[in-house]
Amino acid sequence: MEYEKKFIIIGPSGAVTYKELFPLFMENKMWLGYGFQSGNAYFATPYPNEYAKGVYNPETGLVKFRNARWFTNLDISKRHEELVLYRTYDPAEYQSFDNFDAIVVPATAETHVGLRRGDGRT
């Protein structure tokens, strides 16, 4: 970020919550890229014995990760797609942070629904 380089990075889905990265998402300096087909990313590895049974496929030589995402600062069309929101934000339903303008959405199903704040911000 310091040198304003363009990037595409593969990382764990949970990286969006890292204290070093979350502000970059909030400041619109980084966003999620396109996902992997069916949410699964496959990578070749020289260390097949380090993975649990069912994660490494000896026939393909690939390891499957379900928690991998693309992170980027490239201007991609996905970034400009309209986000259809299905619920109105109710502060009584979601824990918020004292030091950050964000809420906790504990159920995975709700992260795909989208929330709309009552004040017009999403």
N, CA and C atoms as a LAMMPS dump frame, in Angstrom:
ITEM: TIMESTEP
0
ITEM: NUMBER OF ATOMS
366
ITEM: BOX BOUNDS ff ff ff
-5.0000000000000000e+02 5.0000000000000000e+02
-5.0000000000000000e+02 5.0000000000000000e+02
-5.0000000000000000e+02 5.0000000000000000e+02
ITEM: ATOMS id mol type element x y z
1 1 1 N 0.837 -1.191 0
2 1 2 C 0 0 0
3 1 3 C 0.882 1.255 0
4 2 1 N 1.988 1.163 0.694
5 2 2 C 2.894 2.313 0.794
6 2 3 C 3.366 2.794 -0.58
7 3 1 N 3.606 1.847 -1.513
8 3 2 C 4.125 2.197 -2.83
9 3 3 C 3.034 2.22 -3.9
10 4 1 N 1.764 2.107 -3.473
11 4 2 C 0.612 2.189 -4.354
12 4 3 C 0.679 1.197 -5.516
13 5 1 N 1.124 -0.02 -5.233
14 5 2 C 1.203 -1.082 -6.236
15 5 3 C -0.156 -1.76 -6.38
16 6 1 N -0.462 -2.198 -7.575
17 6 2 C -1.664 -2.996 -7.811
18 6 3 C -1.35 -4.437 -7.43
19 7 1 N -2.348 -5.164 -6.891
20 7 2 C -2.082 -6.529 -6.443
21 7 3 C -3.315 -7.411 -6.537
22 8 1 N -3.053 -8.694 -6.618
23 8 2 C -4.046 -9.758 -6.467
24 8 3 C -3.391 -10.772 -5.534
25 9 1 N -4.045 -11.046 -4.416
26 9 2 C -3.477 -11.927 -3.398
27 9 3 C -4.502 -13.004 -3.055
28 10 1 N -4.04 -14.214 -2.87
29 10 2 C -4.901 -15.282 -2.358
30 10 3 C -4.604 -15.412 -0.876
31 11 1 N -5.646 -15.397 -0.064
32 11 2 C -5.465 -15.513 1.375
33 11 3 C -6.669 -16.164 2.022
34 12 1 N -6.616 -16.359 3.331
35 12 2 C -7.739 -16.984 4.041
36 12 3 C -8.936 -16.034 4.128
37 13 1 N -10.128 -16.591 4.062
38 13 2 C -11.353 -15.791 4.121
39 13 3 C -11.378 -14.881 5.345
40 14 1 N -10.894 -15.388 6.463
41 14 2 C -10.906 -14.621 7.705
42 14 3 C -10.003 -13.409 7.709
43 15 1 N -9.179 -13.247 6.674
44 15 2 C -8.253 -12.111 6.636
45 15 3 C -8.975 -10.767 6.622
46 16 1 N -10.234 -10.757 6.203
47 16 2 C -10.968 -9.491 6.197
48 16 3 C -11.121 -8.927 7.605
49 17 1 N -10.995 -9.775 8.622
50 17 2 C -11.139 -9.315 10.004
51 17 3 C -9.809 -8.944 10.653
52 18 1 N -8.696 -9.157 9.978
53 18 2 C -7.392 -8.827 10.557
54 18 3 C -7.312 -7.322 10.823
55 19 1 N -6.765 -6.953 11.956
56 19 2 C -6.716 -5.538 12.325
57 19 3 C -5.922 -4.7 11.334
58 20 1 N -4.966 -5.311 10.634
59 20 2 C -4.177 -4.576 9.65
60 20 3 C -4.918 -4.429 8.321
61 21 1 N -5.825 -5.35 8.015
62 21 2 C -6.502 -5.347 6.721
63 21 3 C -7.891 -4.727 6.752
64 22 1 N -8.623 -4.906 7.834
65 22 2 C -9.999 -4.406 7.896
66 22 3 C -10.09 -2.926 7.556
67 23 1 N -9.187 -2.077 8.064
68 23 2 C -9.259 -0.652 7.684
69 23 3 C -9.101 -0.428 6.18
70 24 1 N -8.337 -1.269 5.503
71 24 2 C -8.163 -1.12 4.054
72 24 3 C -9.473 -1.387 3.327
73 25 1 N -10.257 -2.332 3.832
74 25 2 C -11.582 -2.587 3.256
75 25 3 C -12.503 -1.402 3.548
76 26 1 N -12.47 -0.92 4.763
77 26 2 C -13.326 0.204 5.15
78 26 3 C -12.993 1.475 4.368
79 27 1 N -11.72 1.677 4.05
80 27 2 C -11.274 2.866 3.32
81 27 3 C -11.334 2.67 1.804
82 28 1 N -11.877 1.547 1.373
83 28 2 C -12.019 1.239 -0.05
84 28 3 C -10.674 1.215 -0.782
85 29 1 N -9.651 0.716 -0.099
86 29 2 C -8.33 0.566 -0.694
87 29 3 C -8.065 -0.876 -1.114
88 30 1 N -8.925 -1.795 -0.659
89 30 2 C -8.806 -3.207 -0.994
90 30 3 C -10.212 -3.807 -0.926
91 31 1 N -10.474 -4.802 -1.755
92 31 2 C -11.777 -5.452 -1.762
93 31 3 C -11.609 -6.907 -2.164
94 32 1 N -12.696 -7.651 -2.057
95 32 2 C -12.669 -9.064 -2.437
96 32 3 C -12.699 -9.177 -3.951
97 33 1 N -11.907 -10.092 -4.462
98 33 2 C -11.909 -10.372 -5.889
99 33 3 C -12.941 -11.438 -6.203
100 34 1 N -12.846 -11.992 -7.379
101 34 2 C -13.749 -13.067 -7.774
102 34 3 C -13.466 -14.288 -6.921
103 35 1 N -14.5 -15.084 -6.674
104 35 2 C -14.342 -16.272 -5.846
105 35 3 C -13.846 -17.471 -6.644
106 36 1 N -13.688 -18.572 -5.962
107 36 2 C -13.315 -19.826 -6.592
108 36 3 C -14.583 -20.622 -6.89
109 37 1 N -14.563 -21.423 -7.939
110 37 2 C -15.727 -22.208 -8.319
111 37 3 C -16.169 -23.084 -7.153
112 38 1 N -17.432 -23.019 -6.825
113 38 2 C -18.04 -23.767 -5.712
114 38 3 C -17.389 -23.438 -4.371
115 39 1 N -16.652 -22.328 -4.286
116 39 2 C -16.013 -21.93 -3.038
117 39 3 C -14.782 -22.731 -2.678
118 40 1 N -14.302 -23.571 -3.603
119 40 2 C -13.133 -24.414 -3.338
120 40 3 C -11.955 -23.975 -4.193
121 41 1 N -10.8 -23.815 -3.56
122 41 2 C -9.566 -23.482 -4.271
123 41 3 C -8.658 -24.709 -4.238
124 42 1 N -8.027 -25.014 -5.345
125 42 2 C -7.148 -26.179 -5.444
126 42 3 C -5.734 -25.722 -5.764
127 43 1 N -4.769 -26.246 -5.01
128 43 2 C -3.373 -25.879 -5.194
129 43 3 C -2.504 -27.13 -5.229
130 44 1 N -1.47 -27.088 -6.048
131 44 2 C -0.484 -28.18 -6.081
132 44 3 C 0.421 -28.023 -4.864
133 45 1 N 0.931 -29.133 -4.359
134 45 2 C 1.824 -29.091 -3.203
135 45 3 C 2.94 -30.124 -3.333
136 46 1 N 4.131 -29.773 -2.903
137 46 2 C 5.207 -30.763 -2.844
138 46 3 C 5.192 -31.535 -1.518
139 47 1 N 4.234 -31.214 -0.635
140 47 2 C 4.176 -31.829 0.698
141 47 3 C 2.823 -32.504 0.946
142 48 1 N 2.473 -33.525 0.198
143 48 2 C 1.143 -34.133 0.342
144 48 3 C 0.895 -34.773 1.697
145 49 1 N 1.933 -35.221 2.379
146 49 2 C 1.75 -35.896 3.668
147 49 3 C 1.393 -34.945 4.798
148 50 1 N 1.455 -33.662 4.562
149 50 2 C 1.146 -32.683 5.61
150 50 3 C -0.341 -32.343 5.683
151 51 1 N -1.158 -32.961 4.828
152 51 2 C -2.576 -32.634 4.796
153 51 3 C -3.417 -33.816 5.226
154 52 1 N -4.543 -33.509 5.843
155 52 2 C -5.453 -34.545 6.333
156 52 3 C -6.072 -35.307 5.169
157 53 1 N -6.493 -36.524 5.461
158 53 2 C -7.16 -37.353 4.46
159 53 3 C -8.395 -36.611 3.946
160 54 1 N -8.586 -36.608 2.671
161 54 2 C -9.721 -35.91 2.072
162 54 3 C -9.395 -34.506 1.613
163 55 1 N -8.298 -33.939 2.117
164 55 2 C -7.882 -32.598 1.697
165 55 3 C -6.952 -32.706 0.491
166 56 1 N -6.032 -33.654 0.558
167 56 2 C -5.113 -33.893 -0.559
168 56 3 C -5.665 -35.015 -1.43
169 57 1 N -5.696 -34.794 -2.737
170 57 2 C -6.175 -35.804 -3.672
171 57 3 C -4.974 -36.385 -4.411
172 58 1 N -4.591 -37.628 -4.116
173 58 2 C -3.414 -38.219 -4.75
174 58 3 C -3.56 -38.399 -6.265
175 59 1 N -4.791 -38.484 -6.742
176 59 2 C -5.003 -38.646 -8.187
177 59 3 C -4.68 -37.368 -8.96
178 60 1 N -5.019 -36.233 -8.38
179 60 2 C -4.761 -34.956 -9.062
180 60 3 C -3.491 -34.278 -8.563
181 61 1 N -3.051 -34.662 -7.366
182 61 2 C -1.893 -34.006 -6.76
183 61 3 C -2.227 -32.633 -6.206
184 62 1 N -3.524 -32.382 -5.974
185 62 2 C -3.97 -31.064 -5.513
186 62 3 C -4.523 -31.114 -4.093
187 63 1 N -4.377 -29.997 -3.404
188 63 2 C -4.924 -29.805 -2.061
189 63 3 C -6.117 -28.867 -2.187
190 64 1 N -7.228 -29.204 -1.512
191 64 2 C -8.436 -28.379 -1.581
192 64 3 C -8.543 -27.499 -0.336
193 65 1 N -8.761 -26.212 -0.568
194 65 2 C -8.984 -25.255 0.511
195 65 3 C -10.361 -24.636 0.317
196 66 1 N -11.148 -24.624 1.375
197 66 2 C -12.488 -24.027 1.301
198 66 3 C -12.499 -22.604 1.84
199 67 1 N -11.417 -22.19 2.441
200 67 2 C -11.421 -20.878 3.079
201 67 3 C -10.552 -19.858 2.344
202 68 1 N -10.239 -20.092 1.075
203 68 2 C -9.371 -19.172 0.331
204 68 3 C -10.204 -18.146 -0.437
205 69 1 N -9.703 -16.918 -0.476
206 69 2 C -10.356 -15.825 -1.201
207 69 3 C -9.309 -15.031 -1.954
208 70 1 N -9.742 -14.326 -2.98
209 70 2 C -8.893 -13.367 -3.688
210 70 3 C -9.08 -12.006 -3.022
211 71 1 N -7.999 -11.294 -2.825
212 71 2 C -8.012 -9.922 -2.335
213 71 3 C -7.282 -9.078 -3.376
214 72 1 N -7.815 -7.906 -3.676
215 72 2 C -7.213 -7.095 -4.733
216 72 3 C -7.492 -5.614 -4.536
217 73 1 N -6.762 -4.815 -5.268
218 73 2 C -7.076 -3.402 -5.389
219 73 3 C -7.227 -3.025 -6.864
220 74 1 N -7.348 -4.059 -7.721
221 74 2 C -7.626 -3.827 -9.134
222 74 3 C -9.108 -3.493 -9.302
223 75 1 N -9.407 -2.597 -10.208
224 75 2 C -10.793 -2.208 -10.431
225 75 3 C -11.465 -3.246 -11.312
226 76 1 N -12.221 -4.154 -10.691
227 76 2 C -12.89 -5.226 -11.409
228 76 3 C -14.392 -4.949 -11.45
229 77 1 N -15.088 -5.508 -12.426
230 77 2 C -16.513 -5.22 -12.586
231 77 3 C -17.338 -5.702 -11.39
232 78 1 N -16.918 -6.78 -10.745
233 78 2 C -17.657 -7.297 -9.583
234 78 3 C -17.805 -6.218 -8.505
235 79 1 N -16.819 -5.379 -8.401
236 79 2 C -16.803 -4.327 -7.395
237 79 3 C -17.922 -3.312 -7.604
238 80 1 N -18.417 -3.198 -8.815
239 80 2 C -19.431 -2.191 -9.136
240 80 3 C -20.834 -2.773 -9.28
241 81 1 N -20.973 -4.076 -9.013
242 81 2 C -22.298 -4.687 -9.085
243 81 3 C -23.166 -4.176 -7.948
244 82 1 N -24.447 -4.027 -8.245
245 82 2 C -25.379 -3.566 -7.221
246 82 3 C -25.538 -4.634 -6.148
247 83 1 N -25.492 -4.213 -4.909
248 83 2 C -25.684 -5.113 -3.788
249 83 3 C -27.142 -5.022 -3.345
250 84 1 N -27.868 -6.1 -3.507
251 84 2 C -29.276 -6.129 -3.128
252 84 3 C -29.353 -6.504 -1.65
253 85 1 N -29.93 -5.621 -0.864
254 85 2 C -30.04 -5.844 0.574
255 85 3 C -31.452 -6.303 0.915
256 86 1 N -31.531 -7.193 1.911
257 86 2 C -32.8 -7.837 2.211
258 86 3 C -33.357 -7.511 3.593
259 87 1 N -32.554 -6.915 4.432
260 87 2 C -33.014 -6.606 5.781
261 87 3 C -32.633 -5.188 6.133
262 88 1 N -33.387 -4.597 7.038
263 88 2 C -33.038 -3.291 7.579
264 88 3 C -32.246 -3.505 8.858
265 89 1 N -31.174 -2.784 9.008
266 89 2 C -30.3 -2.908 10.175
267 89 3 C -31.037 -2.471 11.438
268 90 1 N -30.97 -3.301 12.457
269 90 2 C -31.544 -2.998 13.762
270 90 3 C -30.422 -3.092 14.786
271 91 1 N -30.004 -1.969 15.378
272 91 2 C -28.877 -1.996 16.314
273 91 3 C -29.086 -2.923 17.506
274 92 1 N -30.316 -3.213 17.852
275 92 2 C -30.586 -4.109 18.975
276 92 3 C -30.247 -5.564 18.635
277 93 1 N -30.166 -5.887 17.353
278 93 2 C -29.92 -7.27 16.941
279 93 3 C -28.445 -7.609 16.768
280 94 1 N -27.581 -6.596 16.636
281 94 2 C -26.183 -6.863 16.324
282 94 3 C -25.241 -6.112 17.257
283 95 1 N -24.258 -6.837 17.775
284 95 2 C -23.227 -6.231 18.614
285 95 3 C -22.384 -5.294 17.753
286 96 1 N -22.028 -4.141 18.3
287 96 2 C -21.178 -3.209 17.567
288 96 3 C -19.87 -3.027 18.323
289 97 1 N -18.968 -2.301 17.727
290 97 2 C -17.663 -2.034 18.329
291 97 3 C -17.631 -0.608 18.852
292 98 1 N -16.942 -0.397 19.965
293 98 2 C -16.814 0.942 20.523
294 98 3 C -15.833 1.793 19.726
295 99 1 N -14.818 1.153 19.14
296 99 2 C -13.75 1.901 18.497
297 99 3 C -13.737 1.772 16.98
298 100 1 N -14.813 1.183 16.397
299 100 2 C -14.817 0.976 14.953
300 100 3 C -16.249 0.97 14.453
301 101 1 N -16.506 1.564 13.304
302 101 2 C -17.851 1.615 12.74
303 101 3 C -18.141 0.312 12.004
304 102 1 N -18.446 -0.735 12.766
305 102 2 C -18.72 -2.052 12.209
306 102 3 C -19.611 -2.812 13.186
307 103 1 N -20.232 -3.872 12.689
308 103 2 C -21.056 -4.728 13.537
309 103 3 C -20.581 -6.163 13.417
310 104 1 N -20.966 -6.984 14.387
311 104 2 C -20.669 -8.412 14.372
312 104 3 C -21.883 -9.113 13.772
313 105 1 N -21.642 -9.914 12.72
314 105 2 C -22.704 -10.718 12.119
315 105 3 C -22.305 -12.171 12.363
316 106 1 N -22.841 -12.781 13.438
317 106 2 C -22.359 -14.088 13.867
318 106 3 C -22.764 -15.266 12.991
319 107 1 N -23.87 -15.173 12.275
320 107 2 C -24.341 -16.309 11.488
321 107 3 C -23.883 -16.168 10.038
322 108 1 N -23.244 -17.197 9.526
323 108 2 C -22.748 -17.178 8.15
324 108 3 C -23.866 -16.871 7.164
325 109 1 N -25.046 -17.416 7.394
326 109 2 C -26.161 -17.19 6.473
327 109 3 C -26.483 -15.703 6.36
328 110 1 N -26.31 -14.948 7.433
329 110 2 C -26.628 -13.522 7.402
330 110 3 C -25.604 -12.714 6.617
331 111 1 N -24.376 -13.206 6.492
332 111 2 C -23.374 -12.441 5.751
333 111 3 C -23.699 -12.424 4.268
334 112 1 N -24.511 -13.371 3.809
335 112 2 C -24.886 -13.411 2.402
336 112 3 C -26.19 -12.663 2.149
337 113 1 N -26.853 -12.259 3.215
338 113 2 C -28.131 -11.588 3.08
339 113 3 C -27.921 -10.106 2.821
340 114 1 N -27.048 -9.472 3.555
341 114 2 C -26.839 -8.039 3.424
342 114 3 C -27.783 -7.296 4.348
343 115 1 N -27.281 -6.274 4.981
344 115 2 C -28.084 -5.481 5.898
345 115 3 C -28.108 -4.033 5.427
346 116 1 N -29.189 -3.367 5.667
347 116 2 C -29.305 -1.951 5.346
348 116 3 C -29.53 -1.2 6.647
349 117 1 N -28.678 -0.224 6.921
350 117 2 C -28.846 0.585 8.133
351 117 3 C -30.056 1.491 7.964
352 118 1 N -30.671 1.82 9.059
353 118 2 C -31.805 2.724 9.023
354 118 3 C -31.414 4.135 8.607
355 119 1 N -30.124 4.488 8.718
356 119 2 C -29.697 5.862 8.407
357 119 3 C -29.286 6.042 6.942
358 120 1 N -29.515 5.029 6.1
359 120 2 C -29.194 5.149 4.694
360 120 3 C -27.835 4.601 4.314
361 121 1 N -26.947 4.389 5.32
362 121 2 C -25.632 3.786 5.026
363 121 3 C -25.805 2.282 5.023
364 122 1 N -24.996 1.585 4.231
365 122 2 C -25.073 0.129 4.232
366 122 3 C -23.916 -0.466 4.962
